[in-house]
Amino acid sequence: MVYLIKYRIQFFVSILIVTFGFSIFELRGASGVTGLTSMTYDSLQYIKIIEGGVSEPPFSTRILLIYICRILPFTPEVSLLVVNCVSVFLVLLGIFGVLKFLRFSNEISILAVTAACSSFVFVYNFNNPYLTDLPAMASLVFFLVALQRQKFYLAVITSCISLLFRESIAVLIPMFFLFFNFRQSVYASILAAFVYIVPKIFIAGDVSAISLERQIDFLYFLKFFTSYGVLWLGAALGYSLLRNKLIASIKFEMSLLLLGFSGAVLSSFHAADVTRMYFLMFPSVVIGVAYFFNFAVNGGQKYFVYIFDLLGVFLSLLLIPNHFFSSEDFNSFDAYIGSNSVWIFVLFVFQIIILCKIILPINNYFD
């Protein structure tokens, strides 16, 4: 309760984003007529396992989502939707907590989060909320919150929870050694390895090695850019502003960036969906964009933010189908080109309101 009171505006913004997101974007379903509206192979495997069927790893070894959905009194599809809906809210609330600890103002935090929410890898979760990505990211973000505040047991618990949802957080386990003593870090690493390995041995029979099968070609780089679009540029500019700071003062930001990027790249080499693998970079991108916005706004260069947003409007129209562009008059390509415009417009207007609050001497409702 104290947390919600302290972060009341962040709580409100998170609720707004979740509400608008699931209202605007068209959910995939079994009756979808195009590749953009029908269930993906991954989603169908999770539904199959929840119903009591059998599937191959890694789907069968991501046990926490499966057991939670079996407990809920809904159909598998609705259970997955409920878990992911709660998870996206927790991701946003946790990210606000991370930014708060880094001493960004509420306005800058909201600008950065809403900008990141326009990215393909984020809005994809509104269109396909039947995966493990969101619950794994929610627990990962609170793992980061625990690291910042040096809460060892919370960090251990959240990292293990995230591992049971999805393996992505494994690349961030070395961050224990930057925030806790050696003995605690070794204990946490051994426990994480145990949580990672045991389900695979008992369910799949072995621990599969990562095979790097993908070729690095133009299509790969196109999908890489698509994941965050112009936000890659904003984040890069933001991190470049840290070049003159002492390493010890930015160890959180830089270790998260380097480890997260390494994990996303390795995952993309063997995953069917390259773009989705860069969701692991979401916290790093938000932080980088926050540094960029903070420099632009507090340095008197507010027009940079407007230019950046306008670029985002034109470069981020990656168009996941929504209720405004899903009629039979639109084919799959038309839906891909036109649907995300409503979402981008809503976020852009919201950011203008926040910028006006910064520029004009109005009340401190956001403080």
C-alpha positions in Angstrom: 0.0 0.0 0.0 2.8 2.4 0.8 4.4 1.6 -2.5 1.2 2.4 -4.4 0.8 5.7 -2.5 4.4 6.7 -3.2 4.0 5.9 -6.9 0.4 6.9 -7.3 0.9 8.8 -10.6 3.0 5.9 -12.0 0.3 3.5 -10.9 -2.3 5.6 -12.7 -0.2 5.9 -15.9 0.4 2.1 -15.9 -3.3 1.4 -15.6 -4.0 3.8 -18.5 -1.4 2.2 -20.8 -2.7 -1.3 -20.0 -6.3 -0.3 -20.5 -5.7 1.6 -23.8 -3.4 -1.1 -25.1 -5.8 -4.0 -24.7 -8.7 -1.8 -25.9 -7.0 -0.7 -29.1 -5.1 -3.8 -30.3 -6.9 -6.8 -31.7 -6.1 -10.0 -29.8 -4.9 -13.0 -31.8 -7.4 -15.9 -31.7 -8.0 -19.4 -33.1 -10.4 -18.0 -35.7 -7.9 -15.4 -37.0 -7.8 -15.2 -40.8 -4.3 -13.8 -41.3 -0.9 -14.5 -39.9 -1.2 -11.3 -37.9 -4.5 -12.3 -36.1 -4.2 -16.0 -35.7 -2.5 -17.9 -32.8 1.2 -18.4 -33.1 2.8 -21.8 -32.8 4.3 -20.9 -29.4 0.9 -19.8 -28.0 -0.7 -23.0 -29.2 1.9 -25.1 -27.4 1.3 -23.4 -24.1 -2.4 -23.9 -24.5 -1.9 -27.5 -25.4 0.2 -28.1 -22.2 -2.2 -26.3 -20.0 -5.0 -28.5 -21.3 -2.9 -31.5 -20.3 -1.2 -32.3 -23.5 2.5 -32.8 -24.3 4.9 -30.6 -26.1 8.6 -30.3 -26.7 11.0 -28.1 -24.7 11.4 -25.2 -24.1 7.6 -24.9 -23.9 7.2 -27.8 -21.5 10.0 -26.7 -19.2 8.6 -23.2 -18.5 6.5 -24.6 -15.8 5.4 -21.6 -13.7 3.1 -20.1 -16.3 1.6 -23.5 -17.0 0.8 -24.2 -13.3 -0.6 -20.8 -12.7 -2.9 -21.0 -15.6 -4.1 -24.5 -14.5 -5.0 -23.1 -11.1 -7.1 -20.2 -12.6 -10.8 -21.0 -13.1 -10.8 -20.0 -16.8 -10.1 -21.5 -20.2 -6.4 -21.7 -21.1 -6.7 -18.7 -23.4 -8.4 -16.5 -20.8 -5.9 -17.7 -18.1 -3.0 -16.7 -20.3 -4.6 -13.4 -21.0 -5.2 -12.6 -17.3 -1.6 -13.5 -16.4 -0.2 -11.4 -19.2 -2.5 -8.4 -18.4 -1.4 -8.3 -14.8 2.2 -8.8 -15.9 2.3 -5.9 -18.3 1.0 -3.6 -15.5 3.8 -5.0 -13.2 6.4 -4.4 -15.9 5.4 -0.7 -16.2 5.2 -0.2 -12.4 8.6 -1.9 -11.9 10.2 0.2 -14.6 9.0 3.4 -13.0 10.6 2.1 -9.7 13.9 1.6 -11.5 13.8 5.1 -13.0 12.8 6.6 -9.6 15.9 5.1 -8.0 18.0 6.6 -10.8 16.6 10.0 -9.7 14.7 10.8 -12.9 11.7 13.1 -12.3 8.2 11.8 -12.7 7.8 13.7 -16.0 11.0 12.3 -17.5 10.1 8.8 -16.4 6.6 9.1 -18.0 8.1 10.5 -21.2 10.6 7.6 -21.4 8.1 4.9 -20.6 5.4 6.1 -23.0 8.1 6.4 -25.8 9.2 2.8 -25.1 5.6 1.7 -25.2 5.4 2.7 -28.8 8.1 0.0 -29.7 7.1 -3.1 -31.7 8.4 -5.5 -29.1 6.2 -3.9 -26.4 2.9 -3.5 -28.4 3.3 -7.0 -29.8 2.4 -8.2 -26.3 -1.0 -6.5 -26.6 -1.6 -8.4 -29.8 -0.3 -11.8 -28.6 -0.7 -12.0 -24.8 -0.4 -15.8 -24.7 3.4 -16.2 -24.1 5.9 -16.2 -21.2 7.6 -13.0 -22.2 5.6 -10.6 -20.0 5.5 -12.6 -16.7 9.2 -13.3 -17.2 9.9 -9.6 -17.8 7.7 -8.5 -14.8 9.8 -10.6 -12.4 13.0 -9.5 -14.1 12.2 -5.9 -13.6 11.5 -6.4 -9.9 14.8 -8.3 -9.8 16.4 -5.0 -11.0 14.5 -3.1 -8.4 15.9 -5.5 -5.7 19.5 -5.1 -7.0 19.3 -1.3 -6.9 18.1 -1.4 -3.3 20.4 -4.2 -2.5 17.6 -6.5 -1.2 19.4 -9.9 -1.6 16.6 -12.3 -0.8 14.1 -10.4 -3.0 16.7 -10.5 -5.8 17.1 -14.2 -5.4 13.4 -14.9 -5.3 12.5 -12.7 -8.3 15.4 -14.1 -10.4 14.2 -17.7 -9.7 10.6 -16.8 -10.5 11.7 -15.3 -13.8 13.8 -18.3 -14.6 10.7 -20.6 -14.1 8.7 -18.4 -16.5 11.5 -18.1 -19.2 15.3 -18.5 -19.3 16.1 -15.0 -20.4 17.2 -13.6 -17.0 20.0 -16.1 -16.9 22.3 -13.7 -18.6 21.7 -11.1 -15.8 22.7 -13.4 -12.9 26.3 -12.0 -13.0 24.9 -8.7 -11.7 24.7 -10.3 -8.3 28.5 -10.0 -8.1 28.2 -6.2 -8.6 25.8 -5.5 -5.8 26.3 -8.2 -3.1 29.3 -9.9 -1.5 31.1 -12.8 -3.1 29.6 -15.5 -0.9 26.0 -14.3 -1.4 26.6 -14.0 -5.2 27.9 -17.5 -5.5 25.0 -18.8 -3.5 22.5 -17.0 -5.7 24.3 -18.2 -8.9 24.2 -21.9 -7.7 20.5 -21.6 -6.8 19.7 -20.0 -10.2 21.6 -22.8 -12.0 19.6 -25.3 -10.0 16.3 -23.7 -10.9 17.4 -23.5 -14.5 18.6 -27.1 -14.9 16.3 -29.2 -12.8 13.0 -28.7 -14.7 14.9 -29.4 -18.0 16.3 -32.7 -16.6 13.1 -34.0 -15.1 10.8 -32.8 -17.9 12.9 -32.8 -21.1 15.6 -35.4 -20.0 18.5 -33.1 -20.7 19.8 -29.5 -20.8 19.7 -28.5 -24.4 22.7 -26.4 -25.6 22.1 -23.2 -27.6 22.7 -23.7 -31.3 23.6 -20.6 -33.3 21.8 -21.3 -36.5 20.8 -17.9 -37.9 22.8 -16.1 -40.6 23.5 -12.4 -40.1 22.0 -10.7 -43.2 20.0 -7.7 -44.2 16.8 -9.2 -43.0 18.3 -9.8 -39.5 19.3 -6.2 -39.2 15.9 -5.0 -40.5 14.2 -7.1 -37.7 16.8 -5.8 -35.2 15.9 -2.2 -36.1 12.2 -3.0 -36.1 12.2 -4.1 -32.5 12.7 -0.5 -31.2 12.9 1.7 -34.3 14.1 5.2 -33.5 14.3 4.4 -29.8 17.7 2.7 -30.5 19.0 6.1 -31.5 17.5 7.8 -28.4 18.9 5.2 -26.1 22.4 5.3 -27.8 22.4 9.1 -27.3 21.3 8.7 -23.7 24.1 6.3 -22.9 26.7 8.4 -24.7 26.0 11.1 -22.1 27.4 8.8 -19.4 30.8 8.5 -21.0 32.4 11.0 -18.6 31.0 9.5 -15.4 32.8 7.1 -13.1 32.2 3.5 -13.9 31.3 2.7 -10.2 28.4 5.3 -10.4 26.9 3.7 -13.5 27.6 0.1 -13.0 23.9 -0.8 -12.9 23.1 0.9 -16.2 26.2 -0.4 -18.1 26.1 -4.0 -16.8 22.3 -4.2 -17.6 23.0 -2.8 -21.1 25.9 -5.1 -21.9 24.5 -8.3 -20.4 21.0 -7.7 -21.8 22.3 -6.9 -25.2 24.5 -10.1 -25.2 21.6 -12.2 -24.1 19.2 -10.7 -26.7 21.7 -11.3 -29.5 22.4 -14.9 -28.5 18.7 -15.6 -28.2 18.0 -14.1 -31.6 20.5 -16.5 -33.2 18.5 -19.6 -32.5 14.9 -18.3 -32.0 12.2 -18.3 -34.7 11.3 -14.7 -33.9 14.3 -12.4 -34.0 12.5 -9.2 -33.1 10.8 -10.6 -30.0 14.1 -11.6 -28.5 15.1 -8.0 -28.0 12.3 -7.5 -25.5 15.1 -8.4 -23.0 16.5 -5.0 -23.8 13.3 -3.1 -22.8 14.6 -1.9 -19.4 17.9 -0.8 -20.9 16.2 1.1 -23.7 13.9 2.9 -21.3 16.8 4.0 -19.2 18.8 5.2 -22.2 15.8 7.1 -23.5 15.3 8.6 -20.1 18.8 9.9 -20.0 18.3 11.4 -23.5 15.0 13.1 -22.5 16.5 14.3 -19.2 19.4 16.0 -21.1 17.1 17.5 -23.8 14.5 18.9 -21.3 16.8 20.1 -18.5 19.4 21.3 -21.0 16.9 23.6 -22.7 16.8 21.5 -25.9 13.1 20.5 -25.6 12.6 20.6 -29.3 14.8 17.5 -29.5 12.1 15.6 -27.7 9.5 16.8 -30.3 11.7 15.8 -33.2 12.4 12.5 -31.6 8.7 11.8 -31.1 7.8 12.8 -34.6 10.5 10.5 -35.9 9.0 7.8 -33.8 5.5 8.4 -35.3 6.8 7.9 -38.8 9.3 5.1 -38.1 7.3 3.1 -35.6 4.2 2.6 -37.6 4.8 -1.2 -37.4 1.1 -1.9 -37.3 -0.2 -4.7 -35.3 -3.9 -5.1 -36.1 -6.3 -3.2 -33.9 -10.1 -2.7 -33.8 -9.9 0.3 -36.2 -8.1 -1.5 -39.0 -9.3 -5.1 -38.9 -12.2 -5.2 -41.3 -12.3 -7.5 -44.3 -11.4 -4.5 -46.6 -7.9 -4.6 -45.2 -5.5 -7.4 -46.2 -2.7 -8.5 -43.9 -0.2 -6.0 -45.4 -2.7 -3.1 -45.1 -3.3 -4.0 -41.4 0.5 -4.1 -40.9 0.9 -0.6 -42.4 -2.1 1.1 -40.8 -3.0 -0.2 -37.4 -0.5 1.0 -34.9 -1.2 4.7 -35.9 -3.9 5.0 -33.3 -1.7 3.7 -30.5 1.2 6.0 -31.6 -1.2 9.0 -31.8 -2.5 8.4 -28.3 1.0 8.2 -26.8 2.2 11.2 -28.8 -0.7 13.4 -27.5 0.0 12.1 -23.9 3.7 13.1 -24.3 2.8 16.6 -25.5 0.7 17.0 -22.4 3.6 16.0 -20.2 6.0 18.3 -22.1 3.5 21.2 -21.7 3.5 20.5 -17.9 7.3 20.8 -17.9 7.4 24.0 -20.0 4.5 25.8 -18.5 4.3 26.9 -14.8 1.3 24.8 -13.9 0.7 22.8 -10.7 2.9 20.0 -9.5 0.4 17.2 -9.8 3.0 14.8 -11.1 5.4 15.5 -8.2 
